Structures are given as structure tokens and as C-alpha cells.
Amino acid sequence: MASKTNPITFLQQVRSEASKVTWPSRRETTISTVMVFVMVFLAAIFFFAADQLMGWLIGLILNASV
């Protein structure tokens, strides 16, 4: 079983680890945000096209069997 750490030691460790975090610059954040929007847009176009194609194919299959 792991030994318990007292709350003050824990908070000191958290503060120490948080100081090691490197935050992205404003430019990196902006570029990442733009890339996310581009990928979401491309995925939306892809899924829309796939949905339309499958709907068209299913329509052909169901109309041909009648």
C-alpha cells in the first residue's frame, strides 16, 4: 500500500510540477485553432458526401428491387 502524503507536501509537489509546464504561445494556439476548424470543415464535407452517396446507392437498390 502506498504511504500517504500530507496535504502541504502534496501541494508543494503540485506547484513544482506545474512550474515545469510550458504553455503554447499565442501564435501556436491560433495556428492549432485554425487547423482544428479546417479539419472539422473537411470532415464535415467528407461525411456529407459519403451520406449523399450511400443514400443515392440505397435508393437505387430499393427502387430496382420493386
N, C-alpha and C positions, 0 to 999 in steps of 0.2 A: 504494500500500500504506500502511496506517495505521502511524504511528510507535508504538513500544512504550512503555508507561508502566511506570515502575519500581514494584515492589510497595508501597513506602511511600507514594508518591503515590496509587496506586490505593486503598489502604486509607483515606487521608485523604479522598479523594473519596467513598468509600462511606460513611464516617462523616458527612460533610457532607450527603449526600443522605438518609441515614437520620434525621438530625435534623429534616428537613423533613416527615417522615411524621406525619400526625395520626391517632391511634388513636381508634376509636369509644368512646363512654362505655359504662359497664355497662348503662345503660338502652337505648341504641341496639342493643347486642349482644343483649340479652334480647328486644327487640321484633323484631329481624331473625330470631332463632332461632324465636320463636313463629310468625312469618309463614311461615317455611320449613316448619314442621310442618303448619300449616294448609293450605298449598298442596300438600304431599305427600299429605295426607289427601284433599283434594278431587280430586287427580289419580287417586288410587287408586280412589275411588268412581266417577269417570268411566270409567276403563278397565275396572273390573269390570262396570259397567252395559253398556258397549259390547261387551265379550266375551260377556256373557249374551245380549244382543240378537242378535249375529251368530250365536252358537251356536243360538239358537232359530230364526232365519231359515234357516240352513243345514239344520237338522233338518227344517223344513217342506219345503224344496226337495227334500231327499233322500227323504223319505217320500212326497211327492206323485208323484215320478217312478217309484216302484216299482210 
